Every structure is written in C-alpha cells, then in structure tokens.
Amino acid sequence: MKIPDTVEKVSTLLKDLRFNGEIFYHEQAGTSTEEAVRATGLDSQQIIKCLLLKSKNNQYLGAIVIGRDRVDFRVIEHLSGYKDLRMASIEEVISQLGFEIGGVPAIIFFAKNIRAYIDTKVLLLNSVVGSGGSPFYGMRFNPKQLPLLNYIPANITKRSSP
C-alpha cells in the first residue's frame, strides 16, 4: 500500500520540527470525531480536531480542541482581535493548509505561519490522536509539545456535555 503524499509531508514536517509524534494507519476514515473514535477504538476525549477559522478580513486562525468540544467563537474573537470568525470552507482548508477535512495535522498551523490556539483541556492530556495527514492516518503525540510551536493555550471551547 502506497503512503499518501500528504502523510509523507507530515512525516517530514515532524522530523524537521523535531516534534515527537507517531503516525499510524487505520482502515476506517476519521473525518469526524465519531468516525475517528470508531476507526481508532479510542475515547473521544483522546481525539483532537484541528480547525481552520476565517475572519471577515480574510485572516486565518487555527484552533485545536478535544474532538467532542465546540469552539466558542466569541471567546476566540476576543482573544485574537479577529472579527466575524467562521469555520473555513472545505476549499479554503485545502487551499490554505494543503490537507482535506479529516487530514489536517496539528503541526500544520506552524508550518503555514497561521496563529493557532490550543484549548487548555487538550494540554491536560499526556497523549492525544489527531490526523496524520489523511483521514486514514492518525498521529499520536503528547500535546504539551504544541506550545513549543508558539500555539497559544486558552479556554476556547463551550462547555460540553459528556
């Protein structure tokens, strides 16, 4: 089986950044948290999602949150100073980041020079799984490495029910 170019890109980026992460294949796609839970067998609290947000002034922000959580747009607008944030479209994610939905790795915001926020709940964990560059590849890593990429820790999610 040939490894997708996007996964190779993530593997190279891991080495270049000296970021300790393990990329692994799973047979089911993980384009949503629910799919990622089924594909990996992990609890949703161990799954992270990497979201691209866009302001009305065409500025982009990254947000890394636990899979079941939702970004609180008011909070992140206040913290960033960006106005009228919304989720980037599928086309915008591909054009800005070079990855499809379900394939966005946590380290890409640094590589693309996009300011990123990490929800503080993510940093309480010792191990998380996000995408490894494709919906069929996960990347396991310690999220405490993310602030080393100048990602900003903040409480950026709405309270969620368990």
Secondary structure by P-SEA (a helix, b strand, c coil): ccccaaaaaaaaaaaaacbbbbbbccccccccaaaaaaacccccccbbbbbbbbccccbbbbbbcccccccaaaaaaaaccccccccccaaaaaaaccccccccccccccccccbbbbccccccccccccccccccbbbbcccccccccccccccccccccc
